[in-house]
Amino acid sequence: MSARGQLRRVVVAATGRDRKRGLLVAGPLRATCALGRTGIRHNKHEGDGTTPAGRWRTVAVFYRADRQPHPVTRLQATPIRPNLGWCDDPDSRHYNRFVRLPHPDRHERLWRDDHLYDVIVVLDYNLTSPKPGAGSAIFLHIAAPDFAPTSGCIAVAPDAMRRLLSLAGPGTVVDVR
């Protein structure tokens, strides 16, 4: 924690027993998390189901305002609307970017019927200068009730997300090991 009470680092690591599950440690918070279906690796590729190893800044939060109040956080938080998506098409000039729908290139809808994207923390993996095919839409989001593996994201229970967001800010880094 910094002097201002902002969390500096969140550590995420596989538990060893199951490469698709991990432990998230953030100051006083310790929480089970779901990882990508192929575990954690350094060499991520689009569609491989890998959670990328490395240190990723928290960039912003998107949330479903129709399902919950504005999150308590120092991060910029934006309500998700039905016309919001994230481009995951390596051939698109919008690759690994927020897009408005309808969009001509392959994309993920952020407005989902399940609750997995009720809160999304955007991580800066392949974000600043996206390398096509290196992986996109790497988020910290809400886990499925059974902590099923993700497509490469990190997912936690809603209560853990609330606690984490209350501690996080623009300087918070997620260290995936």
Secondary structure, DSSP 4 states (H G I P E B T S, - for coil): --TTS---EEEEEE-SS-TTEEEEEETTEEEEEE-BTT-EESS--TTS-PEEPEEEEEEEEEE-TTTSPPP--SS-EEE--TTEEEE--TTSTTTTSEEESS-SS-EEESS-SSSTTSEEEEE-TTTSS--TTS----EEEEPPTT---BSS-EEE-HHHHHHHHHH--TT-EEEE-
